[in-house]
Amino acid sequence: MRNGLRLVYGQRLERENPSTLRLAQLPFSKVSFLAICEHLSIHRSIVRVLLRSTVEVFEYQATTSKGGEKRTVYYCRTSGACEGDLCLSATYFPDRFFTDAVLYGCTDGTVRSVQERLVGSESKTFHPMLLPTIVAELERERQIGHVRKATEHLSDRIDEMMDSQTPAVVKEGSLEVPSGSDGSITDKDEDSTTLWLELSMFRNGMENWRDQLVKMIEHVDELSRTWLETSENQRPATRETNPRNLQPAEDKDKEEGIDDQAALKSDLHDTGVRIKARLQQLKSDYDFHIRDCTTLIDAMSLATQLARQQWNRIGHSDAQTNLGIAKTAREEGTQMRFIAFLGMLFLPGTFAAVSLIFITLLLFFFFISSSTF
């Protein structure tokens, strides 16, 4: 077969317990998988790529089939950290401009999206980087969807921390603790940590996938240079070496075949330019969202530091209040000791004076009573 594509969709298995290795659980038997690998020239290293569930991968290598035919094997794997990851295995035959491919982890929506993009392709021939670019577009929709939800939740949490949900407010020497401080702040702190870790994970995933996009762009440039050089070198050599007096019909057919091949390579070069532009656009989108995530993560760190500083101010105010209470208690203790000292000093004299007065009164009443009788 020449100048075409043969694509097999591997359906995604739906199970009650989600697994990060779900792509490795193929929807067909081992015998069927081996038959597919044989007929579609799938390289055995696809098993290693399928098992790398948490790492984004774009790899390619030039190999030779058992019959000596040149081929290039492509692998494209998205991260399985969240639902909807995909894996592409493609084998491109440059001499025939033909590609065999298997796309693992497909749903009905994925199949429709891929078919719409293939039908809408403007190329007359099939570019080997078209399928990886489609996978990159689908991955962009998946990742950016998760990132937008995470950024929205984290942004709302930052607003809460900076507004009414701050730990406490100190006004005119008095401490005011907002409602819900009896344990709910701890729950919100845990929720903030979860949001921060989630967005950090998405940012790392986008950075890793952006690196794979850079590798795709470099490979598109490499293919374009190869096709452009071969297309320019073939035509002049053919026109100079074809004798006009020997087998003109065969020479004409050969020249037409070379012209057709040169036209295909020229079309592949033009398609590569469009694919490169699309990949660069995807990379720019990732750069924007990565910067956005970095801004929110830094804002969360700043809000946490401000909240910690406010708690420190509250602790400092509490310490000042406790210090004032201690000083007042010490002054009261000093006064009590002074009162006790005065009591100990004047109590014996007071007792003697009262006793003398009491004895004097008794003697007075005794003399009065004696004189009366």
Wavefront OBJ file of the C-alpha trace (Angstrom):
o trace
v 0.000 0.000 0.000
v 1.196 3.532 -0.808
v 0.476 7.009 0.450
v -2.044 6.360 3.192
v -2.882 5.537 6.777
v -4.158 2.450 8.543
v -5.319 3.297 12.061
v -6.691 0.950 14.734
v -8.561 2.388 17.728
v -7.984 0.620 21.040
v -11.081 1.125 23.194
v -10.602 2.300 26.744
v -11.700 -0.235 29.331
v -14.169 1.018 31.915
v -13.767 -0.566 35.322
v -15.216 0.075 38.742
v -11.791 0.689 40.282
v -9.789 3.171 38.178
v -6.200 2.201 37.561
v -3.272 4.273 36.374
v -2.259 1.293 34.228
v -5.600 1.091 32.460
v -4.018 1.621 29.045
v -1.973 -1.529 29.610
v -5.257 -3.448 29.973
v -6.009 -3.908 26.286
v -9.547 -4.538 24.985
v -8.435 -7.631 23.059
v -6.652 -10.886 23.787
v -2.917 -11.497 23.694
v -3.229 -13.459 20.451
v -5.089 -10.579 18.810
v -2.539 -8.084 20.093
v 0.362 -10.101 18.681
v -1.457 -10.374 15.350
v -2.002 -6.604 15.292
v 1.665 -6.006 16.104
v 2.709 -8.287 13.251
v 0.372 -6.925 10.587
v 0.812 -3.261 11.582
v 4.563 -3.505 12.234
v 4.210 -2.413 15.871
v 7.571 -2.424 17.628
v 7.902 -4.490 20.810
v 9.005 -1.440 22.833
v 5.357 -0.292 22.898
v 4.957 -2.367 26.076
v 7.510 -0.208 27.869
v 5.759 2.971 26.746
v 2.337 1.708 27.845
v 3.639 0.955 31.333
v 5.092 4.457 31.792
v 1.806 5.793 33.090
v 3.028 8.922 34.894
v 5.533 10.244 32.343
v 4.813 12.078 29.092
v 6.673 10.549 26.159
v 7.380 11.378 22.531
v 9.998 9.106 20.991
v 10.961 8.006 17.508
v 13.622 5.742 16.091
v 14.622 4.617 12.614
v 14.587 0.850 12.164
v 14.571 -1.719 9.377
v 11.955 -4.422 8.914
v 12.778 -8.090 8.373
v 12.402 -7.561 4.640
v 14.931 -4.726 4.680
v 12.374 -1.924 4.305
v 13.169 1.333 6.071
v 10.704 2.517 8.679
v 10.406 5.025 11.506
v 8.675 4.035 14.750
v 6.832 6.724 16.727
v 5.555 6.619 20.305
v 3.446 9.305 21.913
v 2.239 8.822 25.503
v 0.296 11.250 27.696
v 0.350 11.211 31.478
v -1.983 8.873 33.353
v -2.084 11.069 36.472
v -5.716 11.888 35.651
v -8.460 10.293 33.574
v -8.318 10.331 29.775
v -4.680 9.507 28.929
v -3.782 8.232 25.449
v -0.945 6.301 23.849
v -0.050 6.265 20.154
v 2.118 3.739 18.365
v 2.829 4.501 14.700
v 5.165 3.015 12.102
v 5.962 5.148 9.063
v 7.389 3.716 5.833
v 9.141 6.597 4.017
v 9.569 4.711 0.742
v 5.812 4.109 0.473
v 4.609 7.211 2.366
v 2.410 4.885 4.402
v 1.691 4.736 8.141
v 0.376 1.944 10.370
v -0.834 3.134 13.773
v -2.696 2.065 16.915
v -4.246 4.574 19.323
v -4.812 3.171 22.825
v -7.271 4.457 25.430
v -9.927 5.712 23.012
v -13.476 6.604 23.952
v -16.321 7.350 21.557
v -15.575 11.055 21.852
v -11.889 10.478 21.148
v -12.667 8.482 18.002
v -14.982 11.218 16.708
v -12.402 13.932 17.403
v -9.612 12.044 15.632
v -11.767 11.234 12.608
v -12.938 14.835 12.282
v -9.349 16.054 12.293
v -8.237 13.447 9.761
v -11.118 14.246 7.409
v -10.453 17.973 7.754
v -6.776 17.614 6.854
v -5.800 19.712 3.824
v -2.846 17.510 2.857
v -2.899 15.332 -0.262
v -0.719 12.777 1.495
v -0.360 11.646 5.081
v 2.342 13.317 7.154
v 3.879 11.003 9.803
v 3.619 13.758 12.441
v -0.092 14.360 11.869
v -1.240 11.743 14.398
v 1.164 12.929 17.144
v -0.105 16.464 16.539
v -3.708 15.282 16.914
v -2.763 13.556 20.175
v -1.121 16.810 21.303
v -4.336 18.734 20.561
v -6.448 16.225 22.493
v -3.992 16.341 25.397
v -4.138 20.126 25.380
v -7.929 20.030 25.735
v -7.679 17.505 28.571
v -4.922 19.229 30.543
v -6.198 22.777 30.134
v -9.667 21.660 31.248
v -8.251 20.276 34.503
v -5.987 23.299 34.976
v -8.817 25.801 34.575
v -10.853 24.087 37.276
v -7.856 23.916 39.615
v -6.908 27.564 39.046
v -10.485 28.683 39.656
v -10.675 26.812 42.967
v -7.273 28.028 44.125
v -8.059 31.613 43.125
v -11.271 31.509 45.165
v -9.345 30.111 48.128
v -6.779 32.911 47.896
v -9.576 35.496 47.848
v -11.061 33.927 50.966
v -7.724 34.002 52.742
v -7.139 37.639 51.833
v -10.669 38.814 52.693
v -13.041 37.557 55.359
v -11.403 34.218 55.976
v -8.141 35.614 57.397
v -7.157 33.941 60.671
v -7.875 36.945 62.925
v -8.054 40.746 63.041
v -6.555 43.010 65.672
v -8.443 46.281 66.202
v -7.569 48.890 68.855
v -5.844 46.417 71.113
v -8.712 43.919 71.037
v -8.566 40.493 69.425
v -11.397 39.539 67.094
v -11.487 35.964 65.825
v -13.785 35.315 62.843
v -16.567 32.808 63.000
v -15.684 29.236 62.195
v -12.320 29.365 63.959
v -13.185 26.414 66.165
v -11.469 23.802 64.017
v -12.748 24.877 60.583
v -9.568 26.819 59.830
v -7.625 23.581 59.977
v -9.970 22.032 57.412
v -9.499 25.012 55.116
v -5.748 24.811 55.531
v -5.866 21.173 54.456
v -8.051 22.107 51.484
v -5.595 24.864 50.519
v -2.706 22.419 50.664
v -4.589 19.964 48.445
v -5.359 22.667 45.876
v -1.756 23.867 45.914
v -0.388 20.357 45.375
v -2.938 19.645 42.630
v -2.095 22.780 40.676
v 1.638 22.150 41.126
v 1.159 18.650 39.705
v -0.711 20.029 36.682
v 1.999 22.638 36.113
v 4.715 19.984 36.186
v 2.688 17.889 33.745
v 2.295 20.822 31.362
v 6.010 21.580 31.544
v 6.829 17.961 30.725
v 4.405 17.911 27.800
v 5.763 21.233 26.536
v 9.198 19.594 26.373
v 7.667 16.847 24.218
v 6.153 19.509 21.935
v 9.618 20.995 21.480
v 10.886 17.560 20.427
v 7.984 17.269 17.955
v 8.799 20.664 16.427
v 12.455 19.720 16.043
v 11.515 16.441 14.354
v 9.154 18.220 11.932
v 12.043 20.504 10.932
v 14.258 17.464 10.462
v 11.703 15.765 8.193
v 11.125 18.944 6.189
v 14.850 19.384 5.552
v 15.143 15.767 4.426
v 12.208 15.942 2.010
v 13.249 19.319 0.644
v 16.801 18.155 -0.046
v 15.729 14.912 -1.755
v 13.063 16.716 -3.791
v 15.596 19.240 -5.112
v 18.281 16.646 -5.829
v 16.144 14.160 -7.753
v 14.811 16.273 -10.626
v 18.043 17.683 -12.068
v 19.795 14.313 -11.886
v 16.912 12.627 -13.720
v 16.789 15.141 -16.567
v 20.532 15.000 -17.162
v 20.915 11.223 -17.181
v 17.848 10.253 -19.249
v 18.906 9.653 -22.872
v 16.277 10.632 -25.410
v 17.071 7.903 -27.927
v 16.905 4.896 -25.557
v 13.512 3.527 -24.449
v 11.648 6.863 -24.405
v 8.459 5.307 -22.985
v 10.225 3.754 -20.003
v 12.198 6.920 -19.391
v 9.002 8.933 -19.517
v 7.303 6.646 -17.005
v 10.323 6.779 -14.719
v 10.442 10.556 -14.954
v 6.731 10.797 -14.200
v 7.186 8.511 -11.185
v 10.023 10.640 -9.882
v 7.994 13.783 -10.483
v 5.075 12.285 -8.555
v 7.377 11.356 -5.699
v 8.873 14.835 -5.691
v 5.373 16.326 -5.657
v 4.455 14.147 -2.669
v 7.563 15.243 -0.802
v 6.822 18.859 -1.624
v 3.293 18.400 -0.282
v 4.702 16.736 2.825
v 7.012 19.710 3.287
v 4.086 22.139 3.058
v 2.079 20.002 5.475
v 5.056 19.990 7.836
v 5.057 23.787 7.828
v 1.405 23.830 8.906
v 2.003 21.135 11.531
v 4.964 23.071 12.916
v 2.863 26.229 13.145
v 0.162 24.328 15.027
v 2.681 22.772 17.423
v 4.219 26.185 18.084
v 0.748 27.536 18.843
v 0.157 24.682 21.292
v 3.519 25.395 22.915
v 2.576 29.073 23.295
v -0.701 28.065 24.950
v 1.201 25.862 27.380
v 3.642 28.675 28.157
v 0.726 30.972 28.990
v -1.011 28.490 31.273
v 2.264 27.523 32.960
v 2.904 31.190 33.777
v -0.663 31.494 35.043
v -0.204 28.481 37.326
v 3.109 29.845 38.578
v 1.456 33.170 39.409
v -1.311 31.483 41.398
v 1.121 29.193 43.219
v 3.259 32.200 44.185
v 0.121 34.094 45.235
v -0.893 31.170 47.421
v 2.530 31.153 49.048
v 2.311 34.913 49.618
v -1.190 34.641 51.100
v 0.030 31.891 53.411
v 2.969 34.029 54.518
v 0.677 36.994 55.167
v -1.656 34.784 57.172
v 1.319 33.474 59.138
v 2.480 37.046 59.779
v -0.992 37.959 61.000
v -0.961 34.992 63.333
v 2.457 36.169 64.522
v 1.026 39.627 65.203
v -1.823 38.041 67.121
v 0.655 35.959 69.107
v 2.714 39.078 69.801
v -0.432 40.884 70.992
v -1.310 37.950 73.242
v 2.222 37.961 74.640
v 1.985 41.699 75.363
v -1.365 41.174 77.092
v 0.035 38.333 79.191
v 3.040 40.483 80.069
v 0.735 43.297 81.245
v -1.268 40.861 83.343
v 1.948 39.547 84.894
v 3.123 43.080 85.724
v -0.227 43.933 87.325
v -0.174 40.710 89.338
v 3.348 41.484 90.500
v 2.310 44.971 91.629
v -0.692 43.547 93.465
v 1.575 41.010 95.153
v 3.890 43.796 96.298
v 0.946 45.714 97.771
v -0.312 42.627 99.564
v 3.120 42.032 101.056
v 3.249 45.644 102.257
v -0.199 45.332 103.845
v 0.858 42.124 105.534
v 4.003 43.811 106.829
v 1.983 46.685 108.278
v -0.386 44.240 109.890
v 2.452 42.321 111.472
v 4.027 45.587 112.708
v 0.979 47.260 114.239
v -1.055 44.281 115.315
v 0.721 43.712 118.725
v 0.500 47.408 119.676
v -3.112 47.537 118.622
v -3.838 44.448 120.718
v -2.102 46.015 123.767
v -3.957 49.294 123.351
v -7.306 47.565 123.038
v -6.490 45.424 126.051
v -5.528 48.495 128.100
v -8.716 50.269 127.167
v -10.749 47.201 128.043
v -9.029 46.885 131.463
v -9.489 50.606 132.124
v -13.203 50.334 131.429
v -13.513 47.343 133.718
v -11.747 49.171 136.554
v -13.873 52.232 135.974
v -17.109 50.301 136.219
v -15.752 48.436 139.259
v -15.005 51.660 141.171
v -18.335 53.127 140.275
v -20.137 50.073 141.538
v -18.063 50.045 144.782
v -18.783 53.688 145.565
v -22.464 53.156 145.107
v -22.667 50.472 147.679
l 1 2 3 4 5 6 7 8 9 10 11 12 13 14 15 16 17 18 19 20 21 22 23 24 25 26 27 28 29 30 31 32 33 34 35 36 37 38 39 40 41 42 43 44 45 46 47 48 49 50 51 52 53 54 55 56 57 58 59 60 61 62 63 64 65 66 67 68 69 70 71 72 73 74 75 76 77 78 79 80 81 82 83 84 85 86 87 88 89 90 91 92 93 94 95 96 97 98 99 100 101 102 103 104 105 106 107 108 109 110 111 112 113 114 115 116 117 118 119 120 121 122 123 124 125 126 127 128 129 130 131 132 133 134 135 136 137 138 139 140 141 142 143 144 145 146 147 148 149 150 151 152 153 154 155 156 157 158 159 160 161 162 163 164 165 166 167 168 169 170 171 172 173 174 175 176 177 178 179 180 181 182 183 184 185 186 187 188 189 190 191 192 193 194 195 196 197 198 199 200 201 202 203 204 205 206 207 208 209 210 211 212 213 214 215 216 217 218 219 220 221 222 223 224 225 226 227 228 229 230 231 232 233 234 235 236 237 238 239 240 241 242 243 244 245 246 247 248 249 250 251 252 253 254 255 256 257 258 259 260 261 262 263 264 265 266 267 268 269 270 271 272 273 274 275 276 277 278 279 280 281 282 283 284 285 286 287 288 289 290 291 292 293 294 295 296 297 298 299 300 301 302 303 304 305 306 307 308 309 310 311 312 313 314 315 316 317 318 319 320 321 322 323 324 325 326 327 328 329 330 331 332 333 334 335 336 337 338 339 340 341 342 343 344 345 346 347 348 349 350 351 352 353 354 355 356 357 358 359 360 361 362 363 364 365 366 367 368 369 370 371 372 373
